[in-house]
Amino acid sequence: MKYDYLVVGAGLFGATFAYEAAQRGKRVKVIEKRDHIAGNIYTKEVDGIQVHQYGAHIFHTSNKKVWDYVNQFADFNRYTNTPVANYKGEMYNLPFNMNTFNKMWGVRTPKEAMAKINEQRQEMAGKDPQNLEEQAISLIGRDIYEKLIKSYTEKQWGRKATELPAFIIRRLPVRLTYDNNYFNDDYQGIPIGGYTQIVEKMLDNDLIDIEPGVDFFDKKDDYLKDYPKIVFTGMIDQFFNYQLGELEYRSLHFETEELNEDNYQGNAVINYTDAETPFTRIIEHKHFEFGKSDKNKTIITREYPADWHRGDEPYYPVNNSKNNGLYKKYTELAQDKANNVIFGGRLGQYRYYNMDQVIAAALKTVEKEFD
């Protein structure tokens, strides 16, 4: 069978490209290392609950073109992301807003809250922040930093806040309203019936063949020889056999269990911001589509950040200046030595994309390739 494209990875980037190529009459082969499609947005129904297998995914965007595009493949509910932080049993609303400040300091008005924030920021007055800790204190003060940022961030990144660069949090969301909506985007929701259906519909075309459980690197040379064009959504440094060095990634470990109760924590996502708790958050999946699941059953997932080593699943890049510089060298190598390969997605383009950004990047690649 003659194909026009081999797409490596059946996640959102690869599926969007394959869908658009097939719409233009191109024949596409999609291979996927995992035994299922949809990449990290894969959801699986258990006892009527759509379980987010690889962490919480809330679709949000202010890009109407992308919102209209993804709504071709699923109907979305009106879910609003309102995470809660648990610090040693104290519960705080996120993002930082008047509910947070009232719980933290007892203040009731925006004026009182700003006075308290400004008082605490004085610790960094006249100083240029040299690391994440100093940057956070300069933005929001010591109390919120210590309880809601410090240990959570250190768990997430696997290193001390004083060893992390300041630019990671140049801005922090601070709202002087009693509004717990985490995102400022115009559009937000969860697909009714889960995310997997989106990729299933994208790939449901006679011109697209899908082969799960296939590792590109088992037959890399054959693929490069046999296919006129390859869309690669894996790690760009692995593609080049790490010849310029390893890029850094963070990995994740998930522990999921089913409980014989109707409602475990009362919210879809609760972050654990103390140092003693080894995981960063607990996800209770039924709250993404509350009322859709079986009674007296719930499923929770504890999410543990982890160092990445070769062979582990990479979940997101570590976009500091060192890694970004190395990635740039890999893109130069890509231009010189792989002119029939398109690199895409979080790992291929080494960027921390949200879902809407993945679709936008894929559509931009499609436009460049075909239009």
Backbone torsions as a table, in degrees:
resi	resn	phi	psi	omega
1	MET	NA	129.5	179.4
2	LYS	-90.7	127.3	177.8
3	TYR	-114.9	150.3	174.8
4	ASP	-86.6	-30.2	-177.1
5	TYR	-141.7	143.9	164.1
6	LEU	-108.6	121.8	176.4
7	VAL	-103.9	121.4	-178.5
8	VAL	-99.6	105.4	-178.8
9	GLY	111.2	121.0	-177.2
10	ALA	-101.0	34.8	173.2
11	GLY	-83.1	-164.1	-172.3
12	LEU	-67.3	-39.2	179.2
13	PHE	-66.7	-52.0	-178.6
14	GLY	-61.0	-41.4	-179.1
15	ALA	-66.9	-40.2	178.3
16	THR	-63.1	-44.7	178.8
17	PHE	-63.3	-45.8	-178.9
18	ALA	-60.7	-43.3	179.0
19	TYR	-59.5	-48.8	-177.0
20	GLU	-67.8	-36.7	177.8
21	ALA	-64.4	-43.0	179.2
22	ALA	-65.8	-35.2	176.2
23	GLN	-61.0	-23.9	179.8
24	ARG	-98.3	14.0	175.1
25	GLY	83.8	11.3	-179.5
26	LYS	-87.7	143.5	177.4
27	ARG	-92.9	131.0	-170.0
28	VAL	-129.3	134.0	169.8
29	LYS	-106.0	129.7	178.2
30	VAL	-114.7	123.3	173.7
31	ILE	-114.3	148.6	-175.0
32	GLU	-141.9	127.5	-178.4
33	LYS	-64.8	-39.4	179.0
34	ARG	-74.0	170.3	-178.8
35	ASP	-89.9	14.2	178.2
36	HIS	-146.8	162.2	176.1
37	ILE	-89.1	176.7	172.0
38	ALA	88.5	0.2	173.3
39	GLY	55.4	-137.4	-176.3
40	ASN	-76.6	-9.3	176.7
41	ILE	-92.4	8.2	-178.8
42	TYR	-58.5	129.4	173.9
43	THR	-123.4	148.0	-177.9
44	LYS	-134.4	133.9	-178.1
45	GLU	-83.0	126.2	175.8
46	VAL	-132.9	119.8	-178.9
47	ASP	51.8	41.1	177.4
48	GLY	78.9	2.9	-179.0
49	ILE	-106.8	129.4	174.1
50	GLN	-80.8	107.7	-176.8
51	VAL	-90.6	123.2	175.8
52	HIS	-79.9	99.0	-169.5
53	GLN	-64.1	-27.7	-174.9
54	TYR	-122.6	43.1	176.6
55	GLY	97.0	163.4	-176.3
56	ALA	-66.0	131.9	176.7
57	HIS	-127.5	113.5	176.6
58	ILE	-114.6	120.0	-178.8
59	PHE	-79.3	125.8	178.2
60	HIS	-147.3	142.1	-178.9
61	THR	-165.1	155.8	168.2
62	SER	-109.3	5.4	179.6
63	ASN	-90.2	102.3	-175.5
64	LYS	-62.9	-35.2	178.9
65	LYS	-59.8	-45.0	179.8
66	VAL	-69.0	-40.1	178.7
67	TRP	-61.5	-46.4	178.0
68	ASP	-63.6	-37.0	-178.2
69	TYR	-63.4	-50.3	-175.9
70	VAL	-70.6	-25.9	178.4
71	ASN	-72.4	-7.5	170.7
72	GLN	-65.5	-27.4	-167.9
73	PHE	-108.4	-6.6	179.6
74	ALA	-164.8	154.4	169.2
75	ASP	-93.2	134.9	-177.2
76	PHE	-104.5	143.8	172.7
77	ASN	-84.4	-175.5	-176.4
78	ARG	-103.0	32.7	179.8
79	TYR	-55.8	134.7	176.6
80	THR	-117.3	128.7	-177.9
81	ASN	-76.9	113.9	179.7
82	THR	-132.7	70.8	-178.0
83	PRO	-67.2	158.5	178.6
84	VAL	-124.5	144.9	176.9
85	ALA	-105.4	135.1	176.0
86	ASN	-110.5	110.6	175.5
87	TYR	-112.6	99.9	179.4
88	LYS	51.9	40.9	177.5
89	GLY	91.2	-12.8	174.0
90	GLU	-84.1	132.0	-175.5
91	MET	-106.5	129.3	-178.1
92	TYR	-129.4	139.6	176.2
93	ASN	-76.6	145.4	174.0
94	LEU	-123.2	151.5	-4.8
95	PRO	-68.4	176.7	-176.7
96	PHE	-60.6	115.7	-178.7
97	ASN	-144.3	-171.4	-174.6
98	MET	-62.0	-30.9	175.0
99	ASN	-64.2	-40.6	177.7
100	THR	-62.8	-48.6	-175.7
101	PHE	-67.9	-34.5	177.2
102	ASN	-65.0	-44.1	179.5
103	LYS	-67.3	-37.9	-176.2
104	MET	-73.3	-44.5	-169.9
105	TRP	-126.2	-6.9	-177.7
106	GLY	80.7	5.7	179.1
107	VAL	-71.6	154.3	-176.2
108	ARG	-123.5	-19.0	-177.0
109	THR	-120.0	156.8	176.0
110	PRO	-56.3	-37.3	179.7
111	LYS	-62.9	-44.3	178.5
112	GLU	-64.9	-39.8	-179.5
113	ALA	-64.3	-45.6	-179.3
114	MET	-65.4	-35.8	178.1
115	ALA	-62.4	-41.4	180.0
116	LYS	-68.8	-43.5	178.6
117	ILE	-60.3	-47.8	-178.6
118	ASN	-63.2	-36.9	177.4
119	GLU	-61.3	-43.2	-177.2
120	GLN	-75.6	-27.8	179.6
121	ARG	-71.3	-16.7	-177.9
122	GLN	-60.4	-22.6	177.6
123	GLU	-55.1	-29.8	-178.4
124	MET	-106.2	12.2	-176.7
125	ALA	-57.7	128.2	177.1
126	GLY	77.8	0.3	-179.6
127	LYS	-104.7	146.2	175.6
128	ASP	-93.7	114.5	-176.6
129	PRO	-56.6	130.5	-176.9
130	GLN	-104.5	-11.1	-179.7
131	ASN	-154.0	178.8	-176.1
132	LEU	-62.0	-40.7	-179.6
133	GLU	-58.9	-50.0	-179.2
134	GLU	-65.4	-36.2	178.5
135	GLN	-64.1	-44.8	-179.1
136	ALA	-63.2	-44.3	-179.9
137	ILE	-64.1	-37.2	179.1
138	SER	-66.9	-23.1	-178.6
139	LEU	-93.4	-39.1	-168.7
140	ILE	-132.8	-9.3	178.4
141	GLY	95.1	170.6	-171.6
142	ARG	-70.6	-43.4	-172.6
143	ASP	-61.3	-52.6	-178.1
144	ILE	-66.4	-38.4	177.0
145	TYR	-57.6	-49.9	-174.6
146	GLU	-65.6	-39.2	-174.5
147	LYS	-89.0	-35.4	-168.5
148	LEU	-116.8	-10.2	-176.6
149	ILE	-119.1	-50.2	-166.5
150	LYS	-53.2	-65.9	-172.3
151	SER	-71.1	-35.5	177.6
152	TYR	-60.5	-46.2	-179.5
153	THR	-65.2	-41.2	-180.0
154	GLU	-65.1	-36.8	175.8
155	LYS	-66.7	-42.2	-176.9
156	GLN	-62.8	-42.8	-174.0
157	TRP	-96.9	-14.1	178.3
158	GLY	74.3	24.0	176.7
159	ARG	-155.5	164.5	-176.5
160	LYS	-66.8	147.7	179.5
161	ALA	-61.4	-31.1	178.5
162	THR	-72.2	-12.4	178.4
163	GLU	-101.7	-2.8	180.0
164	LEU	-95.9	143.4	-178.6
165	PRO	-67.9	149.8	-177.4
166	ALA	-63.1	-32.1	-171.4
167	PHE	-66.0	-14.2	-179.7
168	ILE	-59.5	-35.1	178.2
169	ILE	-126.9	63.8	177.0
170	ARG	-62.4	-30.2	178.5
171	ARG	-131.0	149.5	171.9
172	LEU	-127.1	139.2	178.7
173	PRO	-70.1	113.4	177.6
174	VAL	-124.3	118.9	-177.8
175	ARG	-121.3	127.8	179.3
176	LEU	-93.8	43.9	175.6
177	THR	-135.5	162.7	175.3
178	TYR	-89.7	63.8	-175.8
179	ASP	-128.9	119.0	-176.0
180	ASN	-95.2	5.4	178.2
181	ASN	-66.7	117.1	-172.6
182	TYR	-68.4	-35.4	-174.2
183	PHE	-101.8	148.0	175.1
184	ASN	-93.4	0.1	-172.4
185	ASP	-67.7	155.9	-179.2
186	ASP	-70.9	-30.3	-174.6
187	TYR	-127.4	139.9	-175.2
188	GLN	-159.4	141.8	177.0
189	GLY	169.6	177.7	177.2
190	ILE	-122.8	135.0	178.0
191	PRO	-63.7	128.7	179.0
192	ILE	-67.7	118.8	-175.5
193	GLY	95.6	6.7	172.1
194	GLY	91.8	173.4	-174.3
195	TYR	-86.3	-27.0	-173.3
196	THR	-56.9	-36.7	-178.6
197	GLN	-57.9	-30.9	-178.9
198	ILE	-62.2	-49.2	-179.0
199	VAL	-70.5	-36.3	176.5
200	GLU	-57.0	-45.6	-178.7
201	LYS	-69.9	-37.1	176.9
202	MET	-60.1	-38.0	-173.9
203	LEU	-94.4	0.7	-179.2
204	ASP	-83.1	80.5	-177.0
205	ASN	-151.4	137.8	-178.6
206	ASP	-61.9	-19.2	-179.6
207	LEU	-88.5	-1.4	-178.6
208	ILE	-116.5	126.1	173.0
209	ASP	-111.8	135.9	-175.9
210	ILE	-117.7	134.7	177.7
211	GLU	-132.3	97.7	176.9
212	PRO	-79.2	167.2	177.9
213	GLY	70.5	26.5	-178.0
214	VAL	-122.2	125.5	179.1
215	ASP	-96.3	118.9	-179.7
216	PHE	-52.2	-37.5	-172.7
217	PHE	-75.6	-11.7	175.1
218	ASP	-69.5	-28.3	-179.3
219	LYS	-138.4	39.8	-174.4
220	LYS	-54.5	-49.3	-176.6
221	ASP	-61.9	-38.9	178.5
222	ASP	-65.6	-42.8	179.4
223	TYR	-61.9	-44.5	-179.5
224	LEU	-62.7	-31.8	-178.8
225	LYS	-80.9	-37.5	-169.4
226	ASP	-89.0	-20.0	-175.8
227	TYR	-112.1	133.1	-179.4
228	PRO	-66.4	-28.9	-178.3
229	LYS	-148.6	138.3	180.0
230	ILE	-124.0	133.8	170.9
231	VAL	-105.2	113.0	-172.2
232	PHE	-110.1	121.0	-177.5
233	THR	-113.6	14.8	174.9
234	GLY	-88.3	-163.3	-177.4
235	MET	-74.5	125.3	-177.5
236	ILE	-64.6	-34.4	179.7
237	ASP	-70.7	-33.8	176.3
238	GLN	-66.8	-37.5	178.6
239	PHE	-54.9	-39.7	-179.0
240	PHE	-96.3	21.4	175.8
241	ASN	57.0	34.1	176.0
242	TYR	55.1	28.0	-171.0
243	GLN	-66.8	-21.2	175.9
244	LEU	-99.8	0.1	-176.0
245	GLY	115.8	164.8	-179.0
246	GLU	-84.3	133.6	163.7
247	LEU	-76.1	154.8	179.2
248	GLU	-93.2	141.2	175.5
249	TYR	-133.6	162.4	168.6
250	ARG	-111.4	143.1	178.5
251	SER	-110.5	173.0	179.3
252	LEU	-138.0	151.3	175.3
253	HIS	-127.5	134.0	-175.8
254	PHE	-118.2	135.1	172.1
255	GLU	-119.5	114.7	-174.8
256	THR	-114.7	136.2	176.3
257	GLU	-142.3	150.2	176.9
258	GLU	-99.0	134.1	-177.9
259	LEU	-117.6	146.4	178.6
260	ASN	-89.8	61.4	174.5
261	GLU	-149.5	159.8	-172.5
262	ASP	-81.1	-31.9	-170.4
263	ASN	-152.3	108.7	-173.0
264	TYR	-84.0	-48.1	-173.2
265	GLN	-129.8	-4.2	173.7
266	GLY	78.4	7.4	-179.3
267	ASN	-156.3	152.2	-179.4
268	ALA	-66.2	-40.8	-175.4
269	VAL	-134.4	126.1	170.6
270	ILE	-124.5	121.1	177.6
271	ASN	-84.7	141.0	176.8
272	TYR	-108.3	108.2	-167.4
273	THR	-101.7	7.6	176.5
274	ASP	-92.9	161.7	-177.3
275	ALA	-76.9	-26.5	-174.3
276	GLU	-71.0	-32.5	179.5
277	THR	-78.5	122.8	-172.9
278	PRO	-74.2	-24.3	179.4
279	PHE	-93.9	162.3	-179.6
280	THR	-93.4	-28.2	-179.1
281	ARG	-160.4	159.8	170.7
282	ILE	-116.1	128.9	177.5
283	ILE	-104.6	127.9	171.7
284	GLU	-110.1	104.8	-163.5
285	HIS	-66.3	-30.8	-175.1
286	LYS	-64.6	-22.6	-177.5
287	HIS	-73.8	-12.6	174.0
288	PHE	-70.2	-29.2	176.4
289	GLU	-137.2	64.6	-170.8
290	PHE	-60.6	136.0	180.0
291	GLY	94.2	-6.7	-177.7
292	LYS	-91.2	-8.0	-170.4
293	SER	-107.0	176.0	177.5
294	ASP	-67.3	145.4	175.4
295	LYS	-70.3	151.4	176.5
296	ASN	59.6	26.0	172.8
297	LYS	-137.8	137.4	171.5
298	THR	-147.7	157.5	-179.3
299	ILE	-127.2	127.9	-180.0
300	ILE	-121.1	152.2	176.5
301	THR	-130.5	127.1	171.2
302	ARG	-93.4	133.1	-175.0
303	GLU	-111.5	122.1	-178.4
304	TYR	-114.9	118.6	171.5
305	PRO	-68.2	154.0	-177.6
306	ALA	-149.5	151.8	170.6
307	ASP	-62.7	147.4	177.6
308	TRP	-99.7	135.0	172.0
309	HIS	-131.5	156.6	-179.8
310	ARG	-51.7	132.8	-176.4
311	GLY	99.8	-20.9	175.7
312	ASP	-79.7	162.6	175.9
313	GLU	-80.6	122.4	177.2
314	PRO	-85.8	126.6	-177.2
315	TYR	-103.4	-36.4	176.2
316	TYR	-154.2	150.1	-178.5
317	PRO	-76.3	158.3	175.0
318	VAL	-103.3	92.5	-170.0
319	ASN	-85.0	60.9	170.7
320	ASN	-91.6	175.9	-173.4
321	SER	-63.4	-36.3	179.9
322	LYS	-62.5	-49.7	-178.3
323	ASN	-68.5	-39.0	179.0
324	ASN	-63.6	-36.0	176.8
325	GLY	-65.8	-40.6	178.4
326	LEU	-67.7	-40.5	177.5
327	TYR	-59.5	-40.5	179.0
328	LYS	-59.2	-38.7	178.1
329	LYS	-65.5	-36.3	177.2
330	TYR	-67.8	-35.4	177.7
331	THR	-66.4	-34.0	176.4
332	GLU	-66.6	-38.8	176.1
333	LEU	-64.3	-39.1	179.5
334	ALA	-61.8	-41.6	179.6
335	GLN	-65.7	-35.3	-176.3
336	ASP	-80.4	-38.9	-166.3
337	LYS	-117.6	-5.0	-176.5
338	ALA	-140.5	58.9	-174.2
339	ASN	-72.8	-6.2	174.1
340	ASN	-103.3	13.5	-179.3
341	VAL	-118.1	130.9	174.0
342	ILE	-106.0	126.7	179.6
343	PHE	-99.8	131.6	-176.5
344	GLY	-146.7	167.1	177.4
345	GLY	84.1	-179.5	-178.7
346	ARG	-55.4	-42.7	-173.4
347	LEU	-86.7	-38.1	180.0
348	GLY	-72.1	-30.7	179.7
349	GLN	-108.7	2.2	174.8
350	TYR	48.9	56.1	178.5
351	ARG	-139.0	146.8	177.7
352	TYR	-83.9	85.2	-179.3
353	TYR	-84.9	140.2	160.2
354	ASN	-79.7	170.0	-176.4
355	MET	-60.2	-41.6	-179.3
356	ASP	-65.8	-33.2	179.2
357	GLN	-71.3	-33.3	175.8
358	VAL	-62.8	-46.8	179.8
359	ILE	-63.5	-44.1	179.7
360	ALA	-61.3	-42.1	179.2
361	ALA	-65.5	-39.3	178.5
362	ALA	-65.5	-41.9	179.5
363	LEU	-67.0	-34.5	175.9
364	LYS	-65.3	-40.6	176.9
365	THR	-64.4	-41.1	177.4
366	VAL	-60.6	-46.3	-179.8
367	GLU	-60.4	-42.3	179.7
368	LYS	-66.7	-36.3	-176.3
369	GLU	-76.5	-37.8	-170.6
370	PHE	-112.8	-25.0	-171.5
371	ASP	-112.8	NA	NA
